[in-house]
Amino acid sequence: MSEEHKIPKKVLEDAIVQQLKLIYDPEIPVDIYNLGLIYDIEIDDDNNVKVLMTLTAPNCPVADSLPEEVKTRVKATHGVKNAEVELTFDPPWSKDFLSDEAKLMLGMM
């Protein structure tokens, strides 16, 4: 991609976040972004993306499929060259990671 047609990182990150908001946790009616499962999104100068994420629990029933769905959606985002997903449980997910939007949706506010 030439420099003049390069998508700004912020624009690309926003597009990736929109894709992540289309993925829902099967047990909680909230998307994984607002659920706080996405810890970090790194975009390098070549538009390769690395997503650091967690699950609500290590024995989550979608432990195999959810990271793969994240990778597929991120990679399909316009402007992304390649995508990698790293799963971590440090720090472990807790309800404290819920966005205000998620708390409202779950009746916690």
C-alpha positions as CSV (number, residue, x, y, z in Angstrom):
1,M,0.0,0.0,0.0
2,S,1.5,3.3,-1.0
3,E,2.0,6.0,1.7
4,E,-0.6,8.3,0.1
5,H,-3.3,5.6,0.3
6,K,-2.3,4.4,3.8
7,I,-5.2,4.3,6.3
8,P,-4.3,6.3,9.5
9,K,-3.9,3.9,12.5
10,K,-6.7,5.6,14.4
11,V,-9.1,5.1,11.6
12,L,-8.0,1.5,11.2
13,E,-8.3,0.9,14.9
14,D,-11.8,2.3,15.0
15,A,-12.8,0.0,12.1
16,I,-11.3,-3.0,13.9
17,V,-13.3,-2.0,17.1
18,Q,-16.5,-1.9,15.0
19,Q,-15.8,-5.4,13.8
20,L,-15.1,-6.6,17.4
21,K,-18.4,-5.1,18.5
22,L,-20.2,-7.6,16.1
23,I,-18.9,-10.6,18.1
24,Y,-21.0,-11.6,21.1
25,D,-20.2,-13.7,24.1
26,P,-22.5,-16.8,23.9
27,E,-23.4,-16.6,27.6
28,I,-23.7,-12.8,28.1
29,P,-25.7,-10.7,25.7
30,V,-22.9,-8.2,25.3
31,D,-20.2,-7.8,22.5
32,I,-16.7,-8.8,23.5
33,Y,-15.3,-5.3,23.2
34,N,-17.8,-3.8,25.7
35,L,-17.4,-6.9,27.8
36,G,-13.8,-5.9,28.3
37,L,-12.3,-9.0,26.7
38,I,-10.0,-7.0,24.4
39,Y,-7.0,-5.8,26.3
40,D,-5.0,-4.3,23.5
41,I,-4.9,-3.7,19.7
42,E,-1.5,-3.1,18.2
43,I,-1.1,-1.9,14.6
44,D,2.4,-1.8,13.1
45,D,3.6,0.4,10.3
46,D,2.6,-2.3,7.7
47,N,-1.0,-2.6,9.1
48,N,-0.3,-6.0,10.7
49,V,-2.6,-6.2,13.7
50,K,-2.1,-8.0,17.0
51,V,-5.0,-8.3,19.4
52,L,-4.4,-9.2,23.0
53,M,-7.6,-10.7,24.5
54,T,-8.9,-12.8,27.3
55,L,-12.0,-14.9,28.0
56,T,-14.5,-14.6,30.9
57,A,-13.0,-17.8,32.2
58,P,-10.2,-20.2,31.2
59,N,-12.7,-23.0,30.7
60,C,-15.0,-20.9,28.6
61,P,-16.9,-23.0,26.0
62,V,-15.7,-20.8,23.2
63,A,-12.0,-20.9,24.2
64,D,-11.1,-22.3,20.8
65,S,-13.6,-20.6,18.5
66,L,-13.7,-17.1,19.9
67,P,-10.1,-16.1,19.3
68,E,-10.3,-17.6,15.8
69,E,-13.5,-15.5,15.1
70,V,-11.6,-12.4,16.3
71,K,-8.7,-13.1,14.0
72,T,-11.0,-13.7,11.0
73,R,-13.0,-10.5,11.6
74,V,-9.9,-8.3,12.2
75,K,-8.1,-9.8,9.1
76,A,-11.2,-9.0,7.0
77,T,-11.2,-5.3,8.1
78,H,-10.4,-3.1,5.2
79,G,-6.7,-2.0,5.4
80,V,-5.5,-4.8,7.6
81,K,-2.7,-6.8,6.1
82,N,-2.5,-9.6,8.6
83,A,-4.0,-10.4,12.1
84,E,-2.7,-12.3,15.1
85,V,-4.6,-13.0,18.3
86,E,-2.9,-13.7,21.6
87,L,-5.0,-15.1,24.4
88,T,-4.0,-14.2,28.0
89,F,-5.5,-14.7,31.5
90,D,-3.2,-12.1,33.1
91,P,-4.9,-10.2,34.4
92,P,-7.9,-12.4,34.8
93,W,-11.2,-11.0,33.4
94,S,-13.6,-9.5,36.0
95,K,-16.8,-7.5,35.9
96,D,-14.7,-4.4,36.5
97,F,-13.6,-4.6,32.8
98,L,-17.2,-4.0,31.6
99,S,-17.8,-0.8,29.8
100,D,-20.5,1.6,31.0
101,E,-22.5,0.6,28.0
102,A,-22.3,-3.1,29.0
103,K,-23.2,-2.3,32.6
104,L,-26.3,-0.5,31.4
105,M,-27.2,-3.4,29.1
106,L,-26.9,-5.8,32.0
107,G,-28.8,-3.6,34.4
108,M,-25.7,-3.0,36.6
109,M,-26.0,0.8,36.5
